[in-house]
């Protein structure tokens, strides 16, 4: 049984009731939460990482399945979908060379194995709608053409575009590839309404804390510690600036390389009135990118990173009393599908399905 205690949201006006989704490679539940917010019923999330179980189940109501997607069968998915009148298969197959799933893969071709497994399941089960969110560069790979052509060959109408998440209410400059495919007719991600999103509106209200500390009422609002030299560096940094603002004595060896590859965004502060840079799995470290807080002398906290990914402030990643691990939580947060983008995907699916009602509903 689910551990979720939240009430499911009311369906969107004109949406299709009873739409059920399964989220493959679910992570901490960003996509599932977005789909749920759009009124879809997410019944299962699949991932190899056991750390995903609590946040997925607690925040979305889906049942977590700790499984290798390569071992999933058609029968598994059919069982989980049950007698749902409309079925959606969603996911974000890890395809980056640096992803956790692919670090052990020696062959370049093996990097795409998980996308091919997603394709295998989609073609076998043939849900009404298939959706995927992924790295923007995937669209340039032959395996992507192979995937989308296979869906078209099976009768799907396929839409795929690179989108900037900031256009969908995510306070972050993050470009992603979104695909929607339907057996019922043409489908696309609806155009976003203009939304102003910036770092200040997202995290400016949170309590200030020093480096190496955590808020008493929220263990996720926790900042990593700084070495003495990095504390000096961030004190000399300005929002939107670079290491060139520092005195020579504080500059790192990589900044002096004759190649000219000087990493200007490393050790940078964010700016209040702009979206954040792309949140990565190491966003809690000041030296890992432009992850310095705009005016506090520290890197952003895990909670701030989650909010910049568009998770709501109350999203629970940890059980009460569970120890905070920056590495583990940074991975969950940085790899997540931004929930606001997931919600936009869910809304587009709901309105599309409403245009194609189940025949029994008309009788």
C-alpha angles and dihedrals in degrees: 000000000000121000092211115127097179123106114246113250120254113262117261117262106272093012127139112257119220096030108157126197138193118202117210117199086015099173113181091342105265096140093037091051091050092050090048090050088056090055102262119136108234106201102177142016122197126204140140094227113088089203087075095064100080100044093043096049097037096050105031108027091233120135113246118231114195096206141135105245089221087067096050118112134204088249091058093057095041089053093049093047090051114175096334111155091219126028130200125190111200136173153127108239107206105244103157116114087231098049122122090243094053103041091093094046111103099184120074089221091054089065087076096048094102093053088052089050089053088051091049092055095043093052093045097048098031098203117195091252133023121193133179135181118197148145112308094234092063090081089070094057125096090229089064092054088047090052098047093041089054091053091049090049089055092055102268124140104223130206121180132168142157109249135185109233092215088071089062099052099275109133091221139086098239123148116204139170114243124191129187122183128179137185089204101063143291114341134179142170106269117245112260124243112239109275126178109220128172141154094262096054089048104045107001092102097057120110115264116248133176125244112282094024137103134210114257094227098043122036090192090063086079127135126208117241124258130224116236093258093048090050088055090047096052091046088058093046126097128203109277091007131118140225086275086080090066128088113259092254092065098049119112126232092253089061092061099051113133090220090077092235094129103156098230095188095053112104090014132147122231121239122241098222098046133066115266121258118259109301109234134188089265097046092124091072121086092211095051099076140307091328101125115122111253095245111356117086098245144066118274116279125245090254091051090050091051092050091048085055085055097251108147115253092248094055107129118221097163138046115242109282094012114142117252113241113190093199096050097041093041088057093049093048099040094048095046125113104243105254093223090058088047090052091052089051090049093049091051091051093047095051092044091053091047087062089055106045121189109265093235089059090063096054 
